[in-house]
Amino acid sequence: MIYKIRAILNTEEDIIRDLAILKSESLEDLHNAICNAFGFTGHEMAAFYKADEDWNQGEEFPLFDMSDGTNNKTQMQEISIEDVLENNGSKLLYVYDFLTMWSFYIELVESDLEQQDFELPSLLFALGTIPKIAPDLQFESENISNEFEEEDDEDQDEFGFDEYMS
């Protein structure tokens, strides 16, 4: 069975690649297909992350496990695409090159693509030009009050801090 997978580069402009790949292939094979489709060498560290419907990051599948042996994460070559992209609309996050942080939204678009006369994996569709450098990621948080503001002197007196401040 062939999957149609959409990879969207996390940029302001639309930069999209649709790929056809056997669902039984490994995440490492998908990593290589994405690298080829976007013109990367594939020689940098990378990882996939399970994502929910709101693109919240979940379990990590690294290209290589760089931990000290205590975390034993499932590596890309050990897991098939169909194990993490089970249904149309299933999502992954993908980060390529942890120094430049190219980040992608990966989604299973079609899970029963008809066999065609092309070699797999294959680039089916390309939109947009990849920038020369990775875009800066903007991490935004909710506006919360500063929970760690200094408390008034009355509370400090309660703990006897005022006697050391003079």
C-alpha positions in Angstrom: 0.0 0.0 0.0 1.3 3.5 -0.9 0.9 6.6 1.3 0.7 10.1 0.0 2.4 12.3 2.6 2.5 16.1 2.6 5.6 17.9 4.0 5.1 21.6 4.7 8.2 23.7 5.6 7.5 25.9 8.6 7.8 29.3 6.9 5.6 32.3 6.1 5.5 31.3 2.4 3.9 28.1 1.3 6.6 25.5 0.7 5.1 22.1 0.2 6.1 18.7 -1.1 3.8 15.7 -1.6 5.6 12.4 -1.5 4.5 8.8 -2.4 6.1 6.1 -0.3 5.3 2.6 0.7 3.6 2.6 4.1 5.8 -0.3 5.2 9.0 1.8 4.7 10.8 3.1 7.9 10.8 6.6 9.2 14.4 6.7 8.1 13.2 6.1 4.5 10.7 9.0 4.9 13.5 11.2 6.3 15.6 10.4 3.2 12.7 11.2 0.9 12.0 14.5 2.6 15.7 15.4 2.4 15.7 14.6 -1.3 12.5 16.6 -2.0 13.8 19.7 -0.2 17.4 19.5 -1.4 19.1 18.6 1.8 22.1 16.3 2.1 20.6 14.2 4.8 23.8 14.2 6.8 22.5 16.2 9.7 20.8 15.0 12.9 17.0 14.8 12.5 14.0 13.6 14.4 10.3 12.9 13.9 7.8 13.6 16.7 4.3 12.3 16.9 1.8 15.1 16.8 -1.8 15.3 17.8 -4.5 17.1 15.7 -3.4 20.5 17.1 0.3 19.8 16.2 1.3 19.3 19.8 4.7 17.5 20.0 4.7 13.9 21.4 7.0 10.9 21.3 10.4 11.4 19.6 11.9 9.2 16.9 15.5 10.3 16.4 17.7 9.4 13.5 20.3 8.2 16.0 19.9 7.8 19.7 22.4 10.3 21.2 21.4 9.7 24.8 23.6 8.1 27.4 21.8 4.8 27.1 19.1 5.5 29.8 16.4 6.8 27.5 16.5 4.1 24.7 14.3 6.0 22.2 13.0 4.2 19.2 15.1 5.2 16.3 13.8 6.1 12.8 15.1 2.9 11.2 13.2 0.7 13.8 9.7 1.9 13.1 7.6 1.8 10.0 5.7 4.8 8.7 2.3 3.0 9.1 3.1 2.5 12.8 2.9 6.3 13.4 0.8 7.5 10.5 -2.2 5.2 10.9 -5.1 7.2 9.4 -5.6 9.9 6.9 -4.9 13.2 8.8 -2.3 11.6 11.1 0.5 14.0 11.8 4.2 14.2 12.6 6.5 17.0 13.3 10.0 16.7 11.6 13.1 18.7 12.5 16.2 18.5 10.3 19.6 19.8 11.4 19.3 20.8 15.1 21.8 23.7 14.6 19.6 25.4 11.9 16.3 23.9 13.0 14.5 23.3 9.7 11.0 22.3 10.9 8.2 20.7 9.0 4.6 19.6 9.4 4.1 16.1 8.1 0.6 14.8 7.4 -0.8 11.6 5.9 -3.0 12.9 3.0 -4.0 9.6 1.4 -3.5 6.1 2.7 -4.5 4.0 -0.4 -2.8 5.7 -3.3 -3.0 3.5 -6.4 0.2 2.0 -7.7 1.6 4.0 -10.6 4.5 3.5 -13.0 7.0 5.4 -10.9 9.8 4.5 -8.6 9.1 4.8 -4.9 9.6 7.0 -2.9 8.6 9.7 -5.4 8.0 13.4 -5.4 4.4 14.0 -6.6 4.0 17.7 -6.1 6.3 20.7 -5.3 5.2 24.2 -4.4 7.5 27.0 -3.3 11.2 27.6 -3.2 13.3 26.7 -0.2 15.1 29.6 1.4 18.9 29.5 1.6 18.8 29.6 5.4 16.3 28.2 7.9 13.7 30.7 9.1 13.9 31.7 12.7 11.4 29.9 14.8 9.1 32.1 16.9 8.2 30.6 20.2 5.3 32.4 21.8 3.8 31.8 25.2 0.6 32.8 26.7 0.7 36.2 28.5 0.9 35.2 32.2 1.5 37.4 35.2 4.9 37.2 36.8 4.4 34.6 39.6 7.9 35.3 40.9 7.6 39.1 41.5 9.1 40.1 44.8 6.6 39.9 47.6 6.1 42.9 49.9 8.2 43.4 53.1 5.6 42.0 55.4 6.0 38.5 53.9 9.8 38.7 54.0 9.6 39.6 57.7 7.7 36.4 58.3 10.8 34.4 57.3 13.3 36.7 59.0 15.0 37.9 55.8 14.9 41.5 56.7 17.5 41.1 59.4 20.1 40.0 56.9 19.3 42.8 54.4 20.8 45.7 56.5 
